[in-house]
């Protein structure tokens, strides 16, 4: 099973995407911006764990956004 994250910028697009998913009998999960950031952070951490080095730029951006200071 795989997941696709699609960002929509209008209510009309949301409705169309929901209708399409319903016709295709696919489950839908709506996430807010904070949850989306968390998902990308987790993905960056997973990639870093597999490769041996985290994507430093993405991690710093995430920490800065939430006011976490790195020493």
C-alpha positions as CSV (number, residue, x, y, z in Angstrom):
1,X,0.0,0.0,0.0
2,X,1.2,3.5,-0.7
3,X,0.1,7.0,0.1
4,X,-0.1,10.2,-1.9
5,X,-0.1,13.7,-0.4
6,X,-1.8,16.2,-2.6
7,X,-1.9,19.9,-1.7
8,X,-5.0,21.7,-2.8
9,X,-5.5,25.4,-3.0
10,X,-9.3,25.6,-3.4
11,X,-12.5,24.2,-2.1
12,X,-13.5,23.1,-5.6
13,X,-10.3,21.1,-6.0
14,X,-10.9,19.5,-2.6
15,X,-14.4,18.4,-3.6
16,X,-13.2,17.0,-7.0
17,X,-10.4,15.0,-5.3
18,X,-12.8,13.7,-2.6
19,X,-15.3,12.6,-5.3
20,X,-12.5,10.9,-7.3
21,X,-11.3,9.0,-4.2
22,X,-14.8,8.0,-3.4
23,X,-15.4,6.6,-6.9
24,X,-12.1,4.7,-6.7
25,X,-13.1,3.4,-3.2
26,X,-9.9,4.9,-1.7
27,X,-9.7,6.0,1.9
28,X,-9.1,9.7,2.5
29,X,-7.2,11.4,5.4
30,X,-7.0,15.1,5.6
31,X,-4.0,16.6,7.4
32,X,-3.3,20.2,8.5
33,X,-0.1,22.0,7.8
34,X,1.5,21.0,11.2
35,X,0.8,17.3,10.5
36,X,2.2,17.7,7.0
37,X,5.4,19.2,8.4
38,X,5.6,16.3,10.8
39,X,5.3,13.8,8.0
40,X,8.1,15.4,6.0
41,X,10.3,15.6,9.1
42,X,9.7,11.9,9.7
43,X,10.5,11.1,6.1
44,X,13.8,13.1,6.3
45,X,14.7,11.3,9.5
46,X,14.0,7.9,7.9
47,X,16.1,8.8,4.9
48,X,18.9,10.0,7.2
49,X,18.8,6.8,9.2
50,X,19.1,4.7,6.0
51,X,21.8,6.8,4.4
52,X,23.7,7.5,7.5
53,X,23.2,11.3,7.3
54,X,20.1,13.4,7.8
55,X,19.1,16.1,5.4
56,X,20.5,18.9,7.5
57,X,18.8,21.7,5.7
58,X,15.4,20.2,6.2
59,X,16.0,19.4,9.8
60,X,17.2,22.9,10.6
61,X,14.1,24.4,8.8
62,X,11.8,22.2,10.9
63,X,13.5,23.0,14.2
64,X,13.5,26.8,13.4
65,X,9.8,26.7,12.5
66,X,9.0,25.4,15.9
67,X,11.5,27.5,17.8
68,X,13.8,24.6,18.7
69,X,17.4,25.8,19.1
70,X,20.2,23.5,18.0
71,X,23.5,23.9,19.9
